[in-house]
Amino acid sequence: MGLRKVPEGPLRDGFTTGTCATAAAKSGLMAIIHQKKITSVKVHLPVDKIVEIPIHQCVFTESTSNCSVIKDAGDDPDVTNGAEIGCVLELIQEKDIKFIAGEGVGTVTLKGLELAIGEPAINPVPRKMITNAIQKLLHDYDLECGVSVTVYVTNGRKIAKRTLNERVGIMNGISILGTSGIVKPYSSSSYIASIEQGIDVAVANKITELVINSGARSEKFLRDKFTHLPEYGFIHYGNWIGETLNKINRSPIKKVSIGIMLGKAVKLAGGIIDTHSCVSSWNKDFVVNLAQQVGYNDVNKIKDLNMAGRLIELFDFKQNSPFFQLLLAHCYKHTQTKIKQVDLEIYLIHKNGTRIKFIKK
């Protein structure tokens, strides 16, 4: 992936598709309740911040609404930047909140994702954000009903063609994503600039130990082990672990702990430093070789997997797992070549939060 010129001045955050959908859903229910057009709403983010989101479209009846938001990704040139993301709401008798994939929102067709087959590709955190916003309004206004939420993305099918959604079984549209609600400048030069700035801040504040993670989720699962570190002791490397290690190698940092999810770990173990899915894919032959080294010979099961993250279906995710320890040994080898003078620890993190620490022999 080519790097874009680093923007001058502070890097501007944006908001996720999940935040957009939440704002659209909240404004839709408010329009039904108050029977007036809503121009902006406040959304409570998972990172415990509140942002005000402008509403692009708002039409309603006594029991239905259609509201939308234009996504602003900040300094991140994400494929969904500028997309119209909306929700069609309908009050229903069942006291439940039902999610439906509207036009441009994908549907899950393969197992191995966080959602069941047949479900709209609206990830768990956005679902919770939307559910919380709707339930609060239903409670505040004593509404004895449920809500049907149809999330749509204008031109979503076309946008999805610029992603690898279909390769992982998300068909006919994009995913509604976001774990923090905020889009950090995660695009090549902008992301790398934020990484380098973060390390500079840590060094300037006399930090000699860092915990680096691919993102907010893996950081969350490691924070309990590093309560002695301030917030600026945690760095998100995103898909650019190589750039992060290069920066650390030029700094006085003495200890680094890496948290890494399985998909990126498989790529790193194979020597791939740029782990972005658009740039690299996992090497199944390499994984087969690792499996055979620990006595696993049903290679067709590995080759049939559509995602590296599904290796947990074949190998027990345990601290003493020969396969995962061998995988981490390769991660350690490729990482240490970048930061030879640094005390290094690596933690492989399961999507449920459990972790395996690499044991050096």
C-alpha positions in Angstrom: 0.0 0.0 0.0 1.5 3.4 -1.0 1.8 5.9 1.7 0.0 9.2 1.5 1.5 12.5 2.5 1.2 13.2 6.2 -1.4 15.9 6.7 0.0 19.1 8.3 -1.2 20.0 11.8 -3.1 17.7 14.2 -4.6 14.6 12.8 -8.4 14.8 12.8 -10.5 11.9 14.2 -13.7 10.8 12.5 -16.5 8.5 13.5 -17.2 4.9 12.6 -20.0 3.4 10.5 -21.4 2.0 13.8 -21.6 5.6 15.3 -23.3 6.7 12.1 -25.9 4.0 12.3 -26.5 4.7 16.0 -27.1 8.4 15.2 -29.4 7.5 12.4 -31.4 5.1 14.6 -31.6 7.5 17.6 -32.7 10.4 15.4 -35.3 8.2 13.8 -36.9 7.2 17.1 -36.7 10.8 18.4 -38.5 12.0 15.2 -41.3 9.5 15.8 -41.6 10.4 19.5 -41.5 14.2 19.0 -43.1 14.2 15.5 -40.5 16.7 14.2 -37.4 16.7 12.1 -34.2 16.0 14.0 -31.1 17.9 12.8 -28.4 16.4 15.2 -28.1 13.9 18.0 -25.6 13.1 20.7 -24.1 9.6 20.7 -22.5 8.0 23.7 -19.5 6.1 22.5 -18.0 2.9 23.9 -14.9 4.9 24.9 -17.1 6.9 27.3 -17.2 10.0 25.2 -20.2 11.9 23.7 -20.1 13.3 20.2 -22.8 15.3 18.4 -23.6 13.9 14.9 -25.4 16.0 12.2 -28.4 14.2 10.6 -28.4 14.3 6.8 -32.0 13.1 6.1 -35.0 12.8 8.5 -38.5 11.8 7.4 -41.1 10.2 9.6 -44.7 9.1 10.2 -46.4 8.3 13.5 -44.8 4.8 13.6 -41.9 4.8 11.1 -38.9 6.9 10.2 -36.0 7.1 7.8 -32.9 9.0 8.9 -29.4 9.0 7.6 -25.9 10.4 8.3 -23.0 11.2 6.0 -19.9 9.5 7.4 -16.9 11.7 8.2 -13.8 9.5 8.6 -11.6 12.5 9.6 -8.1 12.2 8.2 -8.6 8.5 7.4 -9.3 8.0 3.7 -11.5 5.0 4.5 -13.6 3.5 1.7 -16.7 4.5 3.6 -15.8 8.2 4.0 -18.6 10.3 2.7 -21.0 7.4 2.5 -24.7 7.8 3.5 -25.5 5.5 6.3 -29.1 5.3 7.5 -31.8 3.4 9.4 -35.4 2.8 8.6 -37.3 2.3 11.9 -40.7 0.8 12.5 -42.4 0.4 15.9 -43.5 -3.2 16.4 -45.6 -5.0 19.0 -42.9 -7.4 20.1 -40.9 -5.8 22.9 -37.6 -6.4 21.1 -35.1 -4.7 18.9 -34.7 -6.5 15.6 -31.8 -5.8 13.1 -32.3 -6.2 9.4 -29.8 -5.7 6.6 -31.0 -3.0 4.3 -29.6 -2.2 0.9 -25.8 -1.9 0.9 -25.4 -3.8 4.2 -23.8 -7.2 3.9 -25.0 -10.5 5.2 -22.8 -13.1 6.9 -22.6 -16.4 4.8 -19.6 -18.1 6.4 -18.8 -19.2 10.0 -15.8 -17.8 11.7 -17.0 -14.2 12.1 -18.4 -12.7 15.3 -21.9 -13.1 13.9 -24.0 -16.1 12.9 -24.6 -17.1 9.4 -27.6 -15.3 7.9 -27.2 -12.3 10.3 -26.8 -8.7 9.0 -23.1 -7.7 9.0 -23.7 -5.3 11.9 -21.0 -6.0 14.4 -21.6 -6.6 18.1 -20.4 -3.2 19.4 -22.6 -1.1 16.9 -25.5 -3.4 17.8 -25.0 -2.6 21.4 -24.7 1.1 20.7 -27.9 1.2 18.7 -29.8 -1.0 21.3 -28.7 1.1 24.2 -29.8 4.3 22.5 -33.2 2.9 21.5 -33.8 1.3 24.9 -33.1 4.5 26.7 -35.6 6.4 24.6 -38.2 3.7 25.0 -37.7 3.8 28.7 -37.7 7.6 29.0 -40.9 8.0 27.1 -42.7 4.9 28.6 -43.2 3.2 25.2 -44.5 -0.3 25.5 -43.2 -1.6 22.1 -40.2 -2.8 20.2 -38.4 -1.5 17.2 -37.4 -2.9 13.9 -34.1 -1.4 12.7 -33.2 -1.7 9.0 -29.7 -0.4 8.5 -28.7 0.7 4.9 -25.7 2.2 3.1 -26.3 4.1 -0.1 -24.1 2.5 -2.8 -23.0 0.0 -0.2 -22.7 -2.9 -2.7 -20.4 -0.8 -4.8 -18.3 0.3 -1.9 -18.0 -3.3 -0.7 -16.3 -4.2 -4.0 -13.3 -2.1 -2.8 -13.0 -4.4 0.3 -12.3 -8.1 0.9 -15.7 -8.7 2.4 -16.7 -11.3 -0.1 -13.6 -13.3 0.6 -14.6 -13.7 4.2 -18.2 -14.4 3.4 -19.9 -11.0 3.8 -22.1 -10.6 0.8 -24.0 -7.8 -0.9 -22.7 -4.9 1.1 -20.3 -3.5 3.7 -20.1 -4.2 7.4 -21.2 -1.8 10.1 -18.1 -1.6 12.2 -16.4 0.0 15.2 -15.2 -0.9 18.6 -14.5 2.6 20.0 -17.0 4.6 17.9 -14.1 6.9 16.7 -12.1 6.6 13.6 -8.4 7.3 14.4 -6.2 8.3 11.5 -5.5 4.7 10.6 -4.5 5.1 7.0 -0.9 4.6 6.0 1.0 7.9 6.6 -1.7 9.3 8.9 -1.6 6.1 11.1 2.2 5.9 11.0 2.3 9.6 12.1 0.0 8.9 15.0 2.2 5.9 16.0 5.4 7.9 16.0 3.8 10.8 17.8 2.5 8.3 20.5 6.0 6.9 21.0 7.5 10.3 21.2 5.0 11.3 23.9 5.8 8.2 25.9 9.5 8.9 25.7 9.0 12.5 26.6 7.2 11.4 29.7 10.0 9.1 30.8 8.3 5.9 29.8 10.8 3.1 29.0 8.2 0.3 28.6 5.5 0.1 26.0 2.6 -2.3 25.3 1.8 -2.3 21.6 -1.4 -3.8 20.2 -3.2 -3.9 16.9 -6.1 -1.9 18.3 -8.5 -1.2 21.1 -9.8 -4.7 21.5 -6.4 -6.4 22.0 -5.4 -3.5 24.3 -8.5 -4.0 26.4 -7.6 -7.7 26.9 -4.0 -6.8 28.1 -4.6 -3.8 30.3 -5.1 -5.8 33.5 -1.5 -7.1 33.2 0.0 -3.6 32.8 -1.9 -1.5 35.4 1.4 0.3 36.2 1.5 1.9 32.8 -0.3 5.2 32.0 -2.5 5.4 29.0 0.3 6.8 26.8 2.3 3.6 27.5 -0.1 1.8 25.1 0.4 2.1 21.3 -1.8 0.9 18.5 0.2 -0.4 15.6 -2.8 -1.2 13.4 -1.5 -2.9 10.3 2.0 -1.3 10.5 3.8 -3.3 13.1 7.1 -3.0 11.1 6.9 0.8 11.2 6.2 0.7 14.9 9.1 -1.5 15.6 11.4 0.7 13.5 10.4 3.7 15.5 10.9 1.9 18.8 14.4 0.7 17.7 15.3 4.4 17.3 14.0 5.3 20.8 15.3 4.6 24.3 12.4 2.2 25.0 13.8 -0.8 27.0 10.8 -3.2 27.2 8.0 -4.0 24.7 5.0 -6.3 25.2 3.1 -7.1 22.0 -0.6 -8.1 22.0 -1.6 -9.7 18.7 -4.7 -11.4 17.4 -4.5 -14.7 15.6 -5.0 -13.4 12.0 -2.1 -10.9 12.3 0.0 -13.4 14.2 -0.1 -15.9 11.4 1.1 -13.2 8.9 3.8 -12.0 11.3 5.0 -15.5 11.9 5.4 -15.9 8.2 7.6 -12.8 8.0 5.0 -10.4 6.8 5.4 -7.1 8.6 2.7 -5.2 6.7 -0.4 -7.1 7.9 -3.1 -5.1 6.0 -5.5 -7.6 4.4 -5.3 -5.6 1.1 -1.6 -6.0 1.0 -1.0 -9.5 2.4 -2.8 -12.7 3.0 -2.0 -15.7 5.2 0.3 -18.4 3.9 -1.5 -21.7 4.3 1.5 -23.7 3.2 3.5 -22.1 6.0 0.8 -22.9 8.5 0.6 -26.5 7.3 4.3 -26.8 7.8 4.0 -25.6 11.4 1.2 -28.0 12.1 3.1 -30.9 10.7 6.1 -30.0 13.0 3.8 -30.5 16.0 2.3 -33.8 14.7 -0.9 -32.5 13.0 -1.2 -34.0 9.5 -4.8 -33.3 8.5 -3.6 -30.6 6.1 -6.9 -30.4 4.1 -8.7 -29.0 7.2 -6.2 -26.1 7.3 -6.4 -25.5 3.6 -10.2 -25.4 3.8 -10.3 -22.5 6.3 -11.3 -19.2 4.8 -9.6 -17.2 7.6 -6.5 -17.7 9.8 -8.6 -16.8 12.8 -10.5 -20.1 12.4 -7.3 -22.1 13.4 -8.8 -22.1 16.9 -11.3 -24.6 15.5 -8.4 -27.1 14.9 -6.0 -26.3 17.8 -6.8 -25.9 21.4 -6.1 -22.3 22.5 -4.1 -23.1 25.6 -0.9 -21.8 27.1 1.0 -25.0 26.5 -0.3 -25.5 23.0 2.6 -26.8 20.8 1.1 -25.3 17.7 0.5 -21.8 19.1 3.8 -21.7 20.9 5.6 -22.6 17.7 3.6 -19.9 15.9 4.7 -17.4 18.5 8.3 -18.5 18.3 8.3 -17.4 14.7 6.6 -14.1 15.6 9.3 -13.5 18.2 12.1 -14.3 15.7 10.8 -11.8 13.1 10.1 -9.1 15.8 13.4 -9.4 17.6 15.3 -8.7 14.3 13.7 -5.3 14.4 14.3 -4.5 18.1 17.3 -6.6 19.2 18.2 -4.5 22.2 14.7 -4.5 23.7 13.3 -6.9 26.3 10.4 -8.5 24.3 7.2 -10.3 25.3 4.5 -11.5 23.0 0.9 -12.4 23.9 -1.4 -14.2 21.4 -5.0 -13.0 22.1 -8.2 -14.9 21.5 -11.2 -12.9 20.4 -12.9 -13.9 23.8 -10.0 -12.2 25.7 -8.0 -15.3 26.7 -4.3 -15.1 25.9 -1.2 -17.2 25.4 2.2 -15.9 26.4 5.2 -17.0 24.3 7.6 -19.0 26.4 11.2 -18.5 25.4 13.3 -21.7 25.5 
